[in-house]
Amino acid sequence: MKIFSKILLAALFLLSASVSFSIPSKPPPPPGGGGASCWPPPCTPIDNGIIFLIAIAALYAGKKLYDFQKRAKA
């Protein structure tokens, strides 16, 4: 179980590092009084939060499946 937790921790670290370095920064907004660039106006960006949520959910499901299979064999 120690090896599994170490692999899980390393995978989570590598995933978070690769996602944070692979997303380029957005260019600055153009000067002037241009309005909102999306419709409807209260724009809410969804970026890394969804990726981390999916990754954590997949890791959690994998651990639950591993535990279930381990318990079924015993």
Biopython code that builds the backbone (N, CA, C, O; Angstrom):
import numpy as np
from Bio.PDB.StructureBuilder import StructureBuilder

atoms = [
    (1, "MET", "N", (0.826, -1.192, 0.000)),
    (1, "MET", "CA", (0.000, 0.000, 0.000)),
    (1, "MET", "C", (0.870, 1.256, 0.000)),
    (1, "MET", "O", (0.468, 2.295, -0.525)),
    (2, "LYS", "N", (2.077, 1.158, 0.596)),
    (2, "LYS", "CA", (2.960, 2.316, 0.600)),
    (2, "LYS", "C", (3.368, 2.706, -0.816)),
    (2, "LYS", "O", (3.428, 3.888, -1.152)),
    (3, "ILE", "N", (3.647, 1.705, -1.635)),
    (3, "ILE", "CA", (4.065, 1.974, -3.010)),
    (3, "ILE", "C", (2.930, 2.632, -3.784)),
    (3, "ILE", "O", (3.152, 3.571, -4.548)),
    (4, "PHE", "N", (1.714, 2.135, -3.582)),
    (4, "PHE", "CA", (0.557, 2.705, -4.272)),
    (4, "PHE", "C", (0.357, 4.175, -3.902)),
    (4, "PHE", "O", (0.074, 5.000, -4.771)),
    (5, "SER", "N", (0.504, 4.503, -2.621)),
    (5, "SER", "CA", (0.309, 5.888, -2.203)),
    (5, "SER", "C", (1.422, 6.784, -2.745)),
    (5, "SER", "O", (1.175, 7.939, -3.091)),
    (6, "LYS", "N", (2.646, 6.255, -2.821)),
    (6, "LYS", "CA", (3.746, 7.052, -3.383)),
    (6, "LYS", "C", (3.528, 7.298, -4.875)),
    (6, "LYS", "O", (3.763, 8.403, -5.366)),
    (7, "ILE", "N", (3.083, 6.280, -5.587)),
    (7, "ILE", "CA", (2.808, 6.443, -7.019)),
    (7, "ILE", "C", (1.666, 7.428, -7.226)),
    (7, "ILE", "O", (1.719, 8.265, -8.126)),
    (8, "LEU", "N", (0.649, 7.330, -6.408)),
    (8, "LEU", "CA", (-0.495, 8.241, -6.498)),
    (8, "LEU", "C", (-0.063, 9.682, -6.244)),
    (8, "LEU", "O", (-0.478, 10.586, -6.969)),
    (9, "LEU", "N", (0.757, 9.905, -5.233)),
    (9, "LEU", "CA", (1.243, 11.242, -4.925)),
    (9, "LEU", "C", (2.112, 11.789, -6.055)),
    (9, "LEU", "O", (1.982, 12.956, -6.426)),
    (10, "ALA", "N", (2.991, 10.962, -6.602)),
    (10, "ALA", "CA", (3.849, 11.399, -7.705)),
    (10, "ALA", "C", (3.020, 11.726, -8.950)),
    (10, "ALA", "O", (3.298, 12.711, -9.634)),
    (11, "ALA", "N", (2.011, 10.913, -9.248)),
    (11, "ALA", "CA", (1.172, 11.164, -10.414)),
    (11, "ALA", "C", (0.393, 12.469, -10.249)),
    (11, "ALA", "O", (0.266, 13.245, -11.196)),
    (12, "LEU", "N", (-0.121, 12.703, -9.058)),
    (12, "LEU", "CA", (-0.854, 13.942, -8.805)),
    (12, "LEU", "C", (0.052, 15.154, -8.943)),
    (12, "LEU", "O", (-0.355, 16.170, -9.506)),
    (13, "PHE", "N", (1.277, 15.057, -8.436)),
    (13, "PHE", "CA", (2.222, 16.161, -8.555)),
    (13, "PHE", "C", (2.588, 16.434, -10.012)),
    (13, "PHE", "O", (2.595, 17.583, -10.453)),
    (14, "LEU", "N", (2.891, 15.373, -10.754)),
    (14, "LEU", "CA", (3.259, 15.549, -12.163)),
    (14, "LEU", "C", (2.101, 16.099, -12.983)),
    (14, "LEU", "O", (2.304, 16.923, -13.874)),
    (15, "LEU", "N", (0.885, 15.645, -12.686)),
    (15, "LEU", "CA", (-0.279, 16.148, -13.397)),
    (15, "LEU", "C", (-0.492, 17.632, -13.119)),
    (15, "LEU", "O", (-0.746, 18.404, -14.044)),
    (16, "SER", "N", (-0.392, 18.030, -11.875)),
    (16, "SER", "CA", (-0.602, 19.430, -11.543)),
    (16, "SER", "C", (0.500, 20.314, -12.125)),
    (16, "SER", "O", (0.229, 21.426, -12.578)),
    (17, "ALA", "N", (1.738, 19.826, -12.116)),
    (17, "ALA", "CA", (2.838, 20.606, -12.675)),
    (17, "ALA", "C", (2.697, 20.737, -14.181)),
    (17, "ALA", "O", (2.939, 21.811, -14.731)),
    (18, "SER", "N", (2.315, 19.672, -14.853)),
    (18, "SER", "CA", (2.210, 19.739, -16.307)),
    (18, "SER", "C", (1.051, 20.636, -16.737)),
    (18, "SER", "O", (1.155, 21.337, -17.743)),
    (19, "VAL", "N", (-0.034, 20.622, -15.998)),
    (19, "VAL", "CA", (-1.176, 21.471, -16.347)),
    (19, "VAL", "C", (-0.850, 22.926, -16.101)),
    (19, "VAL", "O", (-1.205, 23.779, -16.914)),
    (20, "SER", "N", (-0.181, 23.236, -14.996)),
    (20, "SER", "CA", (0.085, 24.640, -14.682)),
    (20, "SER", "C", (1.108, 25.256, -15.635)),
    (20, "SER", "O", (1.054, 26.458, -15.891)),
    (21, "PHE", "N", (2.041, 24.457, -16.166)),
    (21, "PHE", "CA", (3.036, 25.004, -17.073)),
    (21, "PHE", "C", (2.594, 24.975, -18.529)),
    (21, "PHE", "O", (3.184, 25.671, -19.356)),
    (22, "SER", "N", (1.589, 24.203, -18.863)),
    (22, "SER", "CA", (1.203, 24.082, -20.260)),
    (22, "SER", "C", (0.166, 25.114, -20.697)),
    (22, "SER", "O", (-0.051, 25.285, -21.897)),
    (23, "ILE", "N", (-0.468, 25.793, -19.773)),
    (23, "ILE", "CA", (-1.491, 26.774, -20.123)),
    (23, "ILE", "C", (-0.841, 28.148, -20.252)),
    (23, "ILE", "O", (-0.324, 28.678, -19.269)),
    (24, "PRO", "N", (-0.859, 28.733, -21.453)),
    (24, "PRO", "CA", (-0.233, 30.039, -21.628)),
    (24, "PRO", "C", (-1.069, 31.131, -20.969)),
    (24, "PRO", "O", (-2.277, 30.981, -20.785)),
    (25, "SER", "N", (-0.418, 32.214, -20.624)),
    (25, "SER", "CA", (-1.140, 33.326, -20.018)),
    (25, "SER", "C", (-1.922, 34.081, -21.093)),
    (25, "SER", "O", (-1.556, 34.068, -22.269)),
    (26, "LYS", "N", (-2.989, 34.729, -20.675)),
    (26, "LYS", "CA", (-3.823, 35.473, -21.614)),
    (26, "LYS", "C", (-3.172, 36.816, -21.925)),
    (26, "LYS", "O", (-2.508, 37.393, -21.064)),
    (27, "PRO", "N", (-3.355, 37.321, -23.145)),
    (27, "PRO", "CA", (-2.807, 38.628, -23.468)),
    (27, "PRO", "C", (-3.578, 39.717, -22.728)),
    (27, "PRO", "O", (-4.730, 39.509, -22.349)),
    (28, "PRO", "N", (-2.957, 40.867, -22.522)),
    (28, "PRO", "CA", (-3.649, 41.940, -21.815)),
    (28, "PRO", "C", (-4.826, 42.455, -22.636)),
    (28, "PRO", "O", (-4.812, 42.349, -23.862)),
    (29, "PRO", "N", (-5.838, 43.006, -21.986)),
    (29, "PRO", "CA", (-6.989, 43.520, -22.722)),
    (29, "PRO", "C", (-6.603, 44.737, -23.570)),
    (29, "PRO", "O", (-5.668, 45.457, -23.221)),
    (30, "PRO", "N", (-7.297, 44.970, -24.656)),
    (30, "PRO", "CA", (-6.972, 46.115, -25.497)),
    (30, "PRO", "C", (-7.313, 47.425, -24.770)),
    (30, "PRO", "O", (-8.250, 47.472, -23.974)),
    (31, "PRO", "N", (-6.552, 48.475, -25.048)),
    (31, "PRO", "CA", (-6.853, 49.760, -24.415)),
    (31, "PRO", "C", (-8.171, 50.315, -24.949)),
    (31, "PRO", "O", (-8.573, 50.030, -26.077)),
    (32, "GLY", "N", (-8.804, 51.079, -24.149)),
    (32, "GLY", "CA", (-10.066, 51.670, -24.579)),
    (32, "GLY", "C", (-11.206, 51.183, -23.718)),
    (32, "GLY", "O", (-11.007, 50.453, -22.747)),
    (33, "GLY", "N", (-12.393, 51.592, -24.082)),
    (33, "GLY", "CA", (-13.552, 51.281, -23.260)),
    (33, "GLY", "C", (-14.383, 50.136, -23.789)),
    (33, "GLY", "O", (-15.587, 50.098, -23.535)),
    (34, "GLY", "N", (-13.805, 49.217, -24.500)),
    (34, "GLY", "CA", (-14.569, 48.095, -25.029)),
    (34, "GLY", "C", (-15.356, 47.395, -23.938)),
    (34, "GLY", "O", (-14.901, 47.313, -22.797)),
    (35, "GLY", "N", (-16.510, 46.899, -24.271)),
    (35, "GLY", "CA", (-17.367, 46.254, -23.289)),
    (35, "GLY", "C", (-16.934, 44.834, -22.984)),
    (35, "GLY", "O", (-15.807, 44.432, -23.273)),
    (36, "ALA", "N", (-17.842, 44.091, -22.399)),
    (36, "ALA", "CA", (-17.567, 42.707, -22.043)),
    (36, "ALA", "C", (-17.386, 41.876, -23.316)),
    (36, "ALA", "O", (-18.066, 42.108, -24.315)),
    (37, "SER", "N", (-16.470, 40.912, -23.273)),
    (37, "SER", "CA", (-16.202, 40.119, -24.465)),
    (37, "SER", "C", (-17.041, 38.849, -24.520)),
    (37, "SER", "O", (-16.824, 38.012, -25.396)),
    (38, "CYS", "N", (-17.985, 38.688, -23.614)),
    (38, "CYS", "CA", (-18.841, 37.524, -23.646)),
    (38, "CYS", "C", (-20.285, 37.939, -23.360)),
    (38, "CYS", "O", (-20.558, 39.052, -22.909)),
    (39, "TRP", "N", (-21.167, 37.037, -23.629)),
    (39, "TRP", "CA", (-22.566, 37.334, -23.387)),
    (39, "TRP", "C", (-23.193, 36.175, -22.652)),
    (39, "TRP", "O", (-23.010, 35.051, -23.119)),
    (40, "PRO", "N", (-23.867, 36.310, -21.622)),
    (40, "PRO", "CA", (-24.253, 37.476, -20.833)),
    (40, "PRO", "C", (-23.056, 38.045, -20.054)),
    (40, "PRO", "O", (-22.091, 37.325, -19.797)),
    (41, "PRO", "N", (-23.115, 39.322, -19.681)),
    (41, "PRO", "CA", (-21.963, 40.019, -19.111)),
    (41, "PRO", "C", (-21.287, 39.404, -17.883)),
    (41, "PRO", "O", (-20.061, 39.493, -17.810)),
    (42, "PRO", "N", (-21.958, 38.798, -16.929)),
    (42, "PRO", "CA", (-21.156, 38.270, -15.805)),
    (42, "PRO", "C", (-20.383, 37.018, -16.225)),
    (42, "PRO", "O", (-20.820, 35.893, -15.985)),
    (43, "CYS", "N", (-19.251, 37.232, -16.845)),
    (43, "CYS", "CA", (-18.449, 36.124, -17.370)),
    (43, "CYS", "C", (-17.687, 35.454, -16.234)),
    (43, "CYS", "O", (-17.007, 36.124, -15.457)),
    (44, "THR", "N", (-17.799, 34.157, -16.139)),
    (44, "THR", "CA", (-17.088, 33.396, -15.124)),
    (44, "THR", "C", (-16.154, 32.420, -15.823)),
    (44, "THR", "O", (-16.617, 31.483, -16.473)),
    (45, "PRO", "N", (-14.839, 32.626, -15.699)),
    (45, "PRO", "CA", (-13.912, 31.709, -16.365)),
    (45, "PRO", "C", (-13.836, 30.370, -15.638)),
    (45, "PRO", "O", (-13.832, 30.320, -14.408)),
    (46, "ILE", "N", (-13.776, 29.306, -16.399)),
    (46, "ILE", "CA", (-13.612, 27.964, -15.841)),
    (46, "ILE", "C", (-12.353, 27.405, -16.478)),
    (46, "ILE", "O", (-12.358, 27.037, -17.653)),
    (47, "ASP", "N", (-11.263, 27.340, -15.700)),
    (47, "ASP", "CA", (-10.030, 26.847, -16.301)),
    (47, "ASP", "C", (-9.491, 25.648, -15.539)),
    (47, "ASP", "O", (-10.009, 24.546, -15.718)),
    (48, "ASN", "N", (-8.503, 25.804, -14.720)),
    (48, "ASN", "CA", (-7.833, 24.658, -14.104)),
    (48, "ASN", "C", (-8.690, 23.922, -13.089)),
    (48, "ASN", "O", (-8.426, 22.753, -12.807)),
    (49, "GLY", "N", (-9.690, 24.554, -12.540)),
    (49, "GLY", "CA", (-10.505, 23.903, -11.527)),
    (49, "GLY", "C", (-11.164, 22.641, -12.028)),
    (49, "GLY", "O", (-11.191, 21.632, -11.324)),
    (50, "ILE", "N", (-11.695, 22.681, -13.235)),
    (50, "ILE", "CA", (-12.358, 21.509, -13.806)),
    (50, "ILE", "C", (-11.353, 20.382, -14.049)),
    (50, "ILE", "O", (-11.654, 19.216, -13.792)),
    (51, "ILE", "N", (-10.171, 20.723, -14.539)),
    (51, "ILE", "CA", (-9.159, 19.707, -14.823)),
    (51, "ILE", "C", (-8.740, 19.004, -13.531)),
    (51, "ILE", "O", (-8.642, 17.777, -13.496)),
    (52, "PHE", "N", (-8.491, 19.778, -12.468)),
    (52, "PHE", "CA", (-8.104, 19.176, -11.199)),
    (52, "PHE", "C", (-9.239, 18.345, -10.615)),
    (52, "PHE", "O", (-8.994, 17.282, -10.045)),
    (53, "LEU", "N", (-10.464, 18.810, -10.746)),
    (53, "LEU", "CA", (-11.604, 18.069, -10.225)),
    (53, "LEU", "C", (-11.741, 16.713, -10.924)),
    (53, "LEU", "O", (-11.977, 15.698, -10.269)),
    (54, "ILE", "N", (-11.595, 16.696, -12.234)),
    (54, "ILE", "CA", (-11.685, 15.441, -12.988)),
    (54, "ILE", "C", (-10.530, 14.514, -12.630)),
    (54, "ILE", "O", (-10.732, 13.309, -12.476)),
    (55, "ALA", "N", (-9.321, 15.061, -12.494)),
    (55, "ALA", "CA", (-8.162, 14.236, -12.149)),
    (55, "ALA", "C", (-8.316, 13.621, -10.761)),
    (55, "ALA", "O", (-8.039, 12.436, -10.575)),
    (56, "ILE", "N", (-8.747, 14.403, -9.801)),
    (56, "ILE", "CA", (-8.923, 13.885, -8.447)),
    (56, "ILE", "C", (-10.039, 12.851, -8.412)),
    (56, "ILE", "O", (-9.925, 11.838, -7.721)),
    (57, "ALA", "N", (-11.119, 13.096, -9.151)),
    (57, "ALA", "CA", (-12.221, 12.128, -9.190)),
    (57, "ALA", "C", (-11.764, 10.814, -9.817)),
    (57, "ALA", "O", (-12.151, 9.743, -9.351)),
    (58, "ALA", "N", (-10.950, 10.883, -10.864)),
    (58, "ALA", "CA", (-10.453, 9.660, -11.500)),
    (58, "ALA", "C", (-9.529, 8.890, -10.554)),
    (58, "ALA", "O", (-9.605, 7.664, -10.477)),
    (59, "LEU", "N", (-8.669, 9.596, -9.843)),
    (59, "LEU", "CA", (-7.787, 8.932, -8.888)),
    (59, "LEU", "C", (-8.589, 8.306, -7.747)),
    (59, "LEU", "O", (-8.287, 7.192, -7.319)),
    (60, "TYR", "N", (-9.584, 8.996, -7.264)),
    (60, "TYR", "CA", (-10.422, 8.470, -6.187)),
    (60, "TYR", "C", (-11.189, 7.233, -6.660)),
    (60, "TYR", "O", (-11.285, 6.244, -5.934)),
    (61, "ALA", "N", (-11.727, 7.289, -7.863)),
    (61, "ALA", "CA", (-12.455, 6.133, -8.400)),
    (61, "ALA", "C", (-11.509, 4.944, -8.599)),
    (61, "ALA", "O", (-11.894, 3.802, -8.349)),
    (62, "GLY", "N", (-10.290, 5.198, -9.042)),
    (62, "GLY", "CA", (-9.316, 4.131, -9.201)),
    (62, "GLY", "C", (-8.956, 3.481, -7.881)),
    (62, "GLY", "O", (-8.821, 2.260, -7.803)),
    (63, "LYS", "N", (-8.800, 4.282, -6.848)),
    (63, "LYS", "CA", (-8.498, 3.729, -5.525)),
    (63, "LYS", "C", (-9.674, 2.918, -5.005)),
    (63, "LYS", "O", (-9.471, 1.842, -4.444)),
    (64, "LYS", "N", (-10.886, 3.401, -5.174)),
    (64, "LYS", "CA", (-12.067, 2.663, -4.722)),
    (64, "LYS", "C", (-12.192, 1.336, -5.478)),
    (64, "LYS", "O", (-12.531, 0.313, -4.882)),
    (65, "LEU", "N", (-11.925, 1.349, -6.764)),
    (65, "LEU", "CA", (-11.969, 0.128, -7.557)),
    (65, "LEU", "C", (-10.887, -0.856, -7.105)),
    (65, "LEU", "O", (-11.139, -2.056, -7.000)),
    (66, "TYR", "N", (-9.710, -0.356, -6.845)),
    (66, "TYR", "CA", (-8.610, -1.189, -6.359)),
    (66, "TYR", "C", (-8.979, -1.821, -5.011)),
    (66, "TYR", "O", (-8.782, -3.019, -4.809)),
    (67, "ASP", "N", (-9.509, -1.016, -4.101)),
    (67, "ASP", "CA", (-9.931, -1.544, -2.799)),
    (67, "ASP", "C", (-11.034, -2.570, -2.937)),
    (67, "ASP", "O", (-11.034, -3.577, -2.229)),
    (68, "PHE", "N", (-11.976, -2.332, -3.839)),
    (68, "PHE", "CA", (-13.084, -3.258, -4.036)),
    (68, "PHE", "C", (-12.583, -4.589, -4.570)),
    (68, "PHE", "O", (-13.008, -5.644, -4.098)),
    (69, "GLN", "N", (-11.689, -4.556, -5.542)),
    (69, "GLN", "CA", (-11.148, -5.795, -6.112)),
    (69, "GLN", "C", (-10.300, -6.541, -5.086)),
    (69, "GLN", "O", (-10.324, -7.770, -5.038)),
    (70, "LYS", "N", (-9.559, -5.811, -4.273)),
    (70, "LYS", "CA", (-8.724, -6.419, -3.238)),
    (70, "LYS", "C", (-9.609, -7.113, -2.195)),
    (70, "LYS", "O", (-9.283, -8.206, -1.732)),
    (71, "ARG", "N", (-10.718, -6.482, -1.832)),
    (71, "ARG", "CA", (-11.635, -7.046, -0.861)),
    (71, "ARG", "C", (-12.392, -8.252, -1.431)),
    (71, "ARG", "O", (-12.685, -9.201, -0.703)),
    (72, "ALA", "N", (-12.708, -8.216, -2.730)),
    (72, "ALA", "CA", (-13.457, -9.305, -3.365)),
    (72, "ALA", "C", (-12.599, -10.578, -3.438)),
    (72, "ALA", "O", (-13.136, -11.682, -3.350)),
    (73, "LYS", "N", (-11.292, -10.441, -3.596)),
    (73, "LYS", "CA", (-10.410, -11.609, -3.682)),
    (73, "LYS", "C", (-10.168, -12.230, -2.312)),
    (73, "LYS", "O", (-9.870, -13.420, -2.215)),
    (74, "ALA", "N", (-10.293, -11.450, -1.272)),
    (74, "ALA", "CA", (-10.005, -11.977, 0.086)),
    (74, "ALA", "C", (-11.149, -12.788, 0.647)),
    (74, "ALA", "O", (-11.058, -13.291, 1.767)),
]
sb = StructureBuilder()
sb.init_structure("model")
sb.init_model(0)
sb.init_chain("A")
sb.init_seg("    ")
for serial, (resi, resn, name, xyz) in enumerate(atoms, 1):
    if name == "N":
        sb.init_residue(resn, " ", resi, " ")
    sb.init_atom(name, np.array(xyz, "f"), 0.0, 1.0, " ", f" {name:<3s}", serial, name[0])
structure = sb.get_structure()
